[in-house]
Each structure stands twice: as C-alpha cells, then as structure tokens.
Amino acid sequence: MIGVVLLAALLLLTLVIYVAVRRRPASDDLRGNDHADEDDLTIASRDPGDAAFDAAFEKHIAPHTDKYFSTRIAGASDLNADGSRRTSIIEKCEPMELLRLEVEPTHPVDSKGIAVKRSDGSQLGYLQRRVASDLHRDAGEPVSWSAIFKRAERHPATEEVVGAVIVLTRSKLNPEDA
C-alpha cells in the first residue's frame, strides 16, 4: 500500500516538474531518438513538444519501473456507450496525466480487452490487442501496470485529434505491499 502511495506522489511531483519545464523552450540537447515501428513509439521522439515529457519521465518515473514503453491507443475514433466522443476526451488530457486501465472480460470483440480511461471514468479507447495480451501474461505476478498520457495525435492537415500516445509502466510490487 505504501508503494502505491509513493508512486502516486511521485507521479504528482513529476507532473508539477513537467509543467514547469514545459514553460521553457526545449533545448537542442533534448532530442529523442528516431527508433519507432508502425504500431509503437519509443519514449523519446523528434517532436520538440515531447522533449520536456521525455526528460521528466526519464528522470522521475523511469528509475522506479522495471519496464516501460509508449503505445498508441486503439478505438480513439469510436463513440463511447454514453455517446461521448473519445477524441474530445483525448483533447482534454494533459501530458503526464495518470490514466486508469480497466479489464473488460465481457467485451464482445476481445475478452482480454483493456480500456484506457481518465480518472473520472471517461474512456479514451483501448490498449492494442497485442499490448493487452502482454499485460494479461503478467496476471498473478507481483507487478503493477500504470498508464500515463503522453500526447494527442493530430491529423497533419486539419490538426484534429485522431488518437493518443500513452506510456505504460510496470513496477514490481514488494511482497509486503501486495
């Protein structure tokens, strides 16, 4: 329990630092790498807006995890059951915002589906099937997965939100915390 509280406090501190760093122009020495495949992105990227996120993440969160990676969410263009537009919800998210991951075993398309939601319960989409399957493999292990909003993806011509990139982090739990 103490580990969860410490992780939450660490994430809040990181958000404060990120906001402070973001107000300054990104320096040239904070360029990311160019490694990215079709479905996933590495933590670092060439987008100058990501430099502050990358630096804050690497300094304050990465050392406290045993695994982390960026991924795009699936189903961002769909409507939620309540009629809300997921792209509108994504547009309201802030970098470093802690997101909820909710397993949906009764999902009609994928029984291993994992929804990605804001703390108020509004849904951004789902983890990609391959990523959700990887997280399910950790079931029963003393680990905790968390999701952090990185950025909205925008259409290059219209600037409309078309998706989102999140960072998934895995932390090992101490036996006394489990």
RAZIMO-V567440 format. One record per helix or strand of 3 or more residues. SS is the DSSP state (H for helix, E for strand). FROM is the first residue (numbers start at 1). LEN is the number of residues. If there is no record, write none. Layout:
ss->{SS	SS}
from->{FROM	FROM}
len->{LEN	LEN}
//
This chain:
ss->{H	H	H	H	E	H	E	E	E	H	E	E}
from->{2	28	48	62	67	86	98	113	123	129	143	161}
len->{21	3	13	3	8	7	7	5	5	9	12	12}
//
